[in-house]
Amino acid sequence: MKPNYLTILITTLCIFFNACHNSNTAPQLQLADSLIDKRADSALCILEKLSIEEISNKSAKAMYALLLTEALDKNFKSHRNDSLILIAVDYYKDNSNNKLKTKAYYYLGRVYQDNKEYIKATEAYLTALKTASPNQAPILQIYNNLALCYESQEFYLPAIKTYKESYATAEKMQDKYGILHATRGLGNVYAIQDEEEKALSYYQKALSIAQSIKDSLWENAIFCDIAKVYDDQGLYIEAKKQIDLALRYAPSNINLSPTYFWKGSILYNLEETDSAIHYLSRASTKANIYTKASIYQTLYEINKENKNYEQAILYNDTALTCYDSIQKIIHHTEINNLIKKHSIYIYIKKK
């Protein structure tokens, strides 16, 4: 196997920067910036060796705050609060560099979105749109995340409008992934509203794009989307065909618990109980607490119908344990959710 010299170089630099407390952080920030698009993990490694308290220059401090927030986001690390990104926003908000101003407000939106503060996230994305270049990829990220925020607040008409704006922009840019994101997003919004025919139409378009670019991860996700719509319509045989395709096209390195759960549910609806139990059991191994509750509830129903009462009681007890855990999670977030719902109500009243 050939040595990866870039990885060796980056690792060496990380060790060097950790050992050398040099107040001049410009070279480190420049290196992190050059890596962040294609080697976000390496950029994060470099940035985490620095300390914002040791950076005295305001410009460098703002750049560090922006780059670290971006690196955390691209490495799928959760954003705890807005204190870091606000350093960048406060510096760039009156800056003539629109690219950095746009990026700062975009990542402010990502921080709020991660923390389910959708009103603040929406405002940040709308601010980012004002200075975003119409011909560069960040505008598509802004549109799609803004649409997701509208969707999370059940503002479906603004969500549809925003996804369509994203689609039109992606078409002008000839960005296939941008078109794919927007098309699937439209399918999701229509599916939530039980407009199945429109949802299927957009999902089929999205699937064609995913197949044209040979992206198996997207193919898996969209086949699952289509299967759910058919399942909701009671078209269980067609739903089974689609979920089988989702499994066929699934990449080897992804968590298949959600796909197994949907296949198990569809098989249960088809009264293929043995197969349903098999897939639901497979789904339970890596499922989150919410999916586990649904899995064990379904397994309870199956065993009760089959008069396997002892097994049914065990599954029911496990489901109740999951529901108790969910209730504790809900209890801890209940007050925040009430405050956010009130904020949404005020937001609607202002419109």
C-alpha positions in Angstrom: 0.0 0.0 0.0 1.4 3.4 -0.9 1.9 5.8 2.0 -0.5 8.8 2.1 2.1 11.6 2.2 -0.5 14.3 2.7 -1.9 12.5 5.8 1.6 12.2 7.2 2.3 15.9 6.5 -0.9 17.0 8.2 -0.4 14.8 11.2 3.2 16.1 11.6 1.9 19.7 11.3 -0.8 19.0 14.0 1.9 17.7 16.4 4.1 20.6 15.6 1.4 23.2 16.2 0.4 21.5 19.4 4.0 21.7 20.7 4.8 25.1 19.4 2.9 28.0 21.2 3.6 30.5 18.5 1.3 33.6 18.8 1.4 34.0 15.0 -1.6 31.8 14.0 -1.9 33.0 10.4 -0.1 30.0 8.8 -2.2 27.6 10.8 -5.4 29.3 9.8 -4.4 29.5 6.1 -3.6 25.8 6.1 -6.9 24.9 7.8 -8.8 27.1 5.3 -7.1 25.3 2.4 -8.1 21.9 3.7 -11.6 22.6 5.0 -13.5 21.7 1.8 -11.9 18.4 1.0 -10.2 17.4 4.3 -12.5 18.8 7.0 -11.2 16.3 9.6 -7.6 17.5 9.1 -8.7 21.1 9.2 -10.5 20.4 12.5 -7.4 18.7 13.9 -5.3 21.9 13.2 -7.9 24.3 14.6 -8.5 22.3 17.8 -4.8 22.7 18.6 -5.2 26.5 18.7 -6.9 28.5 21.5 -9.0 31.6 20.8 -7.7 33.2 24.0 -4.2 33.2 22.6 -5.3 35.0 19.4 -5.1 38.8 20.0 -5.7 40.0 16.4 -9.4 40.6 15.8 -9.3 39.6 12.2 -7.5 36.3 13.0 -9.9 35.7 15.9 -12.9 36.1 13.7 -11.4 33.8 11.0 -10.6 31.2 13.6 -14.2 31.3 15.0 -15.6 31.0 11.5 -13.3 28.2 10.4 -13.8 26.2 13.6 -17.6 26.4 13.4 -17.4 25.3 9.7 -15.0 22.4 10.5 -17.3 21.2 13.4 -20.3 21.4 11.0 -18.6 19.5 8.2 -17.5 16.8 10.7 -21.1 16.4 11.9 -20.2 17.6 15.4 -23.1 19.3 17.2 -22.9 23.0 18.0 -23.5 23.6 21.7 -24.2 27.4 21.6 -23.7 30.5 19.5 -20.8 32.1 21.5 -18.1 31.0 19.0 -19.8 31.9 15.7 -21.0 35.3 17.1 -17.4 36.4 17.3 -17.2 35.9 13.5 -20.7 37.5 12.9 -19.8 40.6 15.0 -16.6 41.1 13.0 -17.9 40.4 9.5 -21.4 42.0 9.7 -20.1 45.4 8.8 -17.2 44.1 6.7 -17.0 44.8 2.9 -16.1 41.1 2.3 -19.6 39.8 1.4 -18.3 36.2 1.0 -17.2 36.0 4.6 -20.2 37.9 5.8 -22.5 35.4 4.0 -20.6 32.5 5.4 -20.7 33.8 9.0 -24.5 34.2 8.9 -24.9 30.9 7.2 -23.0 29.1 10.0 -24.9 31.2 12.6 -28.0 29.6 11.0 -26.5 26.1 11.2 -25.8 26.6 14.9 -29.3 27.7 15.7 -30.8 25.0 13.4 -28.8 22.3 15.3 -30.2 23.6 18.5 -33.8 23.7 17.1 -34.0 27.4 17.4 -35.7 27.7 14.1 -36.8 31.3 14.3 -33.2 32.5 14.9 -31.9 30.1 12.2 -34.5 31.4 9.7 -33.4 35.0 10.4 -29.8 34.1 10.0 -30.3 32.4 6.7 -32.4 35.2 5.3 -29.6 37.6 6.2 -27.1 35.4 4.5 -29.2 35.4 1.3 -28.9 39.1 1.1 -25.2 39.0 0.4 -24.9 35.5 -1.1 -23.4 35.3 -4.6 -26.2 33.9 -7.0 -23.6 31.7 -8.9 -21.8 30.0 -6.0 -22.6 26.8 -4.1 -23.2 28.3 -0.7 -26.5 29.9 -1.9 -27.9 26.4 -2.4 -26.9 25.3 1.1 -28.6 28.5 2.5 -31.8 27.8 0.5 -32.1 24.1 1.5 -31.4 24.8 5.2 -33.9 27.7 5.2 -36.5 25.4 3.6 -35.8 22.8 6.3 -36.4 25.4 9.0 -39.7 26.4 7.5 -40.6 22.7 7.2 -39.7 22.1 10.9 -42.0 25.0 11.9 -44.8 23.6 9.6 -44.6 26.6 7.3 -45.1 24.4 4.2 -45.8 27.1 1.6 -42.6 29.1 2.4 -40.7 25.7 2.4 -42.0 24.8 -1.1 -41.3 28.3 -2.4 -37.7 28.2 -1.0 -37.0 24.7 -2.4 -38.3 25.9 -5.8 -35.9 28.9 -5.6 -33.1 26.5 -4.8 -34.1 24.2 -7.7 -34.1 27.2 -10.2 -30.7 28.4 -8.9 -29.2 24.9 -9.1 -30.4 24.5 -12.7 -28.7 27.8 -13.7 -25.5 26.6 -12.1 -26.0 23.1 -13.7 -25.4 21.6 -10.2 -26.9 18.1 -10.2 -26.6 17.6 -6.4 -28.2 21.0 -5.9 -31.1 19.9 -8.1 -31.3 16.6 -6.3 -31.5 18.2 -2.8 -34.2 20.6 -3.8 -36.3 17.9 -5.7 -36.2 15.5 -2.8 -37.0 18.3 -0.4 -40.1 19.1 -2.4 -41.1 15.5 -2.3 -40.7 15.4 1.5 -42.9 18.5 2.0 -45.7 17.1 -0.1 -45.4 13.7 1.6 -45.8 15.4 5.0 -49.0 17.0 3.8 -50.3 13.7 2.4 -50.2 14.9 -1.2 -48.9 11.5 -2.3 -49.1 12.0 -6.1 -47.0 15.2 -6.0 -44.6 13.6 -3.5 -44.1 10.5 -5.8 -43.6 12.7 -8.8 -40.8 14.6 -7.1 -39.2 11.5 -5.6 -39.2 9.8 -9.1 -37.4 12.9 -10.5 -34.9 12.8 -7.6 -34.3 9.1 -8.2 -33.5 9.7 -11.9 -30.9 12.3 -10.9 -29.4 10.0 -8.2 -29.2 7.2 -10.7 -27.6 9.4 -13.4 -24.8 10.4 -11.0 -24.6 6.8 -9.6 -24.9 7.8 -6.0 -26.1 4.7 -4.1 -26.5 6.6 -0.8 -29.1 8.9 -2.4 -30.7 6.0 -4.2 -31.2 4.1 -1.0 -32.8 7.1 0.7 -35.2 7.9 -2.1 -36.3 4.3 -2.6 -37.1 4.4 1.2 -39.1 7.6 0.6 -41.1 6.1 -2.2 -41.7 2.9 -0.2 -43.1 5.0 2.7 -45.6 6.8 0.4 -46.9 3.5 -1.1 -47.1 2.1 2.5 -49.2 5.1 3.5 -51.5 4.5 0.5 -52.0 0.9 1.5 -50.1 -0.3 -1.6 -48.0 -2.8 0.3 -46.8 -5.0 -2.6 -45.4 -1.9 -4.4 -44.0 -0.6 -1.1 -42.2 -4.0 -0.6 -40.7 -3.7 -4.2 -39.3 -0.2 -3.4 -37.9 -1.2 0.0 -36.1 -4.2 -1.5 -34.5 -1.8 -4.1 -33.5 0.5 -1.2 -31.6 -2.5 0.4 -30.1 -3.5 -2.9 -28.7 -0.1 -3.6 -27.6 0.6 0.0 -23.9 1.3 0.5 -22.1 -1.2 2.7 -21.0 1.3 5.2 -24.3 2.8 6.3 -26.6 2.0 9.3 -29.5 0.0 7.7 -31.7 0.0 10.8 -34.2 2.5 9.4 -34.5 0.5 6.1 -34.9 -2.8 8.0 -37.6 -1.2 10.2 -39.6 0.0 7.2 -39.2 -3.4 5.5 -40.4 -5.1 8.7 -43.4 -2.8 9.0 -44.3 -3.4 5.3 -44.0 -7.1 5.7 -46.2 -6.9 8.8 -48.9 -5.1 6.7 -48.6 -7.9 4.2 -49.1 -10.4 7.0 -45.7 -12.0 6.4 -45.1 -12.2 10.1 -42.0 -14.4 10.3 -40.2 -12.2 7.8 -41.5 -9.1 9.6 -40.1 -10.3 12.9 -36.7 -11.1 11.2 -36.3 -7.6 9.8 -37.6 -5.8 12.9 -35.2 -7.7 15.1 -32.3 -6.8 12.8 -33.4 -3.1 12.9 -33.4 -3.1 16.7 -29.6 -3.6 17.0 -28.5 -0.1 15.9 -31.8 1.9 16.1 -32.3 5.0 18.1 -34.6 5.1 21.1 -37.6 6.4 19.1 -37.3 3.7 16.4 -36.8 1.0 19.1 -40.0 2.0 20.7 -41.9 1.5 17.4 -40.0 -1.7 16.7 -40.9 -3.3 20.1 -44.5 -2.1 19.9 -44.8 -3.7 16.5 -43.2 -7.0 17.8 -45.6 -6.9 20.7 -48.6 -6.6 18.3 -47.3 -9.5 16.1 -46.8 -11.8 19.0 -50.1 -10.9 20.6 -51.9 -11.7 17.4 -50.0 -15.0 17.1 -51.0 -15.8 20.8 -47.4 -15.9 21.9 -48.4 -14.1 25.0 -45.2 -14.6 27.0 -43.0 -13.1 24.2 -45.6 -10.4 23.7 -45.4 -9.3 27.4 -41.6 -9.1 27.1 -41.8 -6.9 24.0 -44.4 -4.8 25.6 -42.3 -4.3 28.7 -39.3 -3.3 26.5 -41.5 -0.9 24.5 -42.7 0.7 27.8 -39.1 1.1 28.9 -38.3 2.9 25.6 -41.4 5.1 26.0 -40.3 6.0 29.6 -36.9 7.1 28.3 -38.5 9.2 25.6 -40.8 10.8 28.2 -37.7 11.8 30.2 -36.2 13.3 27.1 -39.4 15.2 26.4 -39.6 16.3 30.1 -36.2 17.9 29.9 -37.0 19.8 26.6 -40.7 20.5 27.3 -40.2 24.1 28.6 -37.9 25.0 25.7 -40.3 23.6 23.2 -43.2 25.7 24.7 -41.0 28.8 24.5 -40.1 28.1 20.9 -43.8 27.4 19.9 -44.7 30.7 21.5 -41.9 32.4 19.5 -43.3 30.8 16.3 -46.8 32.1 17.2 -45.4 35.6 17.6 -43.5 35.2 14.3 -46.7 34.2 12.5 -48.6 37.2 14.0 -45.9 39.6 12.6 -46.3 38.3 9.1 
